[in-house]
């Protein structure tokens, strides 16, 4: 199964100069948790997620209208192509620990969004050898949700 077979083709976008208030409004109106960031040539340059926005607003003493997308979006862009096999997209999701990927064509333009939700809805529960088996989806989710925590020193209680 190809990514183009199951992706959402009507993805909303934002640009790096938008403020977080505008971005949250776009996510709310479109019921999504990710917006690809596009430049003046309509090429995808990054993404911003609802989590990026929540962390930014929770850690800065500023209003959403005062913070721009470019100040919050992460440096990494993980994506897939419409012609990619869904298994390849699942591997990208697992490796990058993300649940959503912008689908970008060879020219760098947005074709849509592929989410774990889309893949789960198309997973085959009866055939383990299918392109998208339930087992493969579960294993990807385990990789995405596995803890990625920095190593910490053991907690020691001082005895007085």
SVG drawing of the C-alpha trace seen along z (x, -y; Angstrom):
<svg xmlns="http://www.w3.org/2000/svg" viewBox="-13 -40 37 53">
<polyline fill="none" stroke="black" stroke-width="0.4" points="0.0,0.0 1.3,-3.5 1.2,-6.5 -1.0,-8.3 -3.6,-5.6 -4.4,-6.6 -3.0,-10.1 -5.2,-13.1 -4.9,-15.4 -6.4,-18.5 -3.7,-19.6 -3.7,-23.0 -0.4,-24.9 1.2,-27.9 4.3,-30.1 7.2,-30.9 6.0,-34.5 2.6,-33.5 2.1,-33.8 1.1,-31.0 -2.4,-32.4 -3.0,-32.2 -1.5,-28.8 -3.6,-27.4 -6.7,-28.9 -5.8,-27.1 -5.3,-23.8 -8.6,-24.2 -10.6,-25.0 -9.1,-22.1 -9.1,-19.7 -5.5,-18.8 -2.3,-18.7 0.3,-19.5 0.8,-22.2 3.5,-22.0 5.4,-25.2 5.6,-26.5 7.8,-29.2 6.9,-31.8 7.5,-29.2 5.0,-26.9 7.8,-24.4 7.7,-22.7 10.4,-23.9 9.3,-22.3 6.4,-21.5 4.9,-22.8 2.8,-20.6 0.3,-21.2 3.0,-19.9 5.5,-22.5 3.0,-25.2 2.0,-23.9 5.6,-23.7 6.5,-27.2 3.5,-28.8 4.1,-27.0 7.8,-27.9 7.8,-31.5 6.1,-34.4 4.6,-35.8 1.3,-35.9 0.6,-33.6 0.4,-36.6 3.9,-37.7 5.6,-34.4 6.2,-33.4 6.2,-29.9 9.9,-30.3 10.8,-30.8 9.2,-27.5 9.4,-24.9 12.0,-22.3 15.0,-22.0 14.2,-18.5 11.8,-17.7 10.7,-14.1 8.5,-13.4 7.5,-10.8 6.7,-10.9 3.3,-10.0 4.8,-7.0 6.5,-5.6 5.3,-2.3 3.4,-2.7 5.9,-0.3 8.7,-2.8 6.6,-5.6 6.0,-3.5 9.8,-3.0 10.4,-6.8 7.7,-7.4 9.3,-4.8 12.8,-6.1 11.9,-9.7 9.3,-9.0 6.6,-11.0 2.9,-10.1 2.4,-12.3 4.4,-13.0 4.0,-15.6 3.8,-14.0 6.1,-16.0 6.5,-15.5 9.8,-15.6 9.5,-19.3 9.3,-19.9 5.5,-20.8 3.0,-19.5 0.7,-16.7 -0.9,-15.8 -0.4,-14.4 0.0,-10.8 -0.9,-10.1 -0.9,-7.0 -4.7,-7.4 -4.8,-7.0 -2.6,-3.9 -4.6,-2.3 -7.8,-2.8 -6.3,-0.9 -4.5,1.8 -5.3,5.4 -6.2,7.3 -6.6,10.8 -3.5,11.0 -0.1,10.7 1.6,10.6 -0.4,7.7 1.3,4.3 0.0,2.8 -0.6,5.5 -2.0,4.7 1.2,6.1 3.4,3.7 1.2,0.7 1.5,1.8 5.2,2.2 5.5,-1.3 3.4,-2.7 5.6,-1.0 8.7,-2.6 7.1,-6.0 5.9,-5.9 8.9,-4.2 10.6,-6.3 13.3,-8.6 14.5,-10.0 17.9,-11.3 19.8,-9.1 19.6,-10.4 21.5,-9.7 19.7,-7.5 17.7,-9.3 19.5,-9.1 17.9,-10.0 20.2,-11.7 20.3,-10.1 20.8,-12.4"/>
</svg>
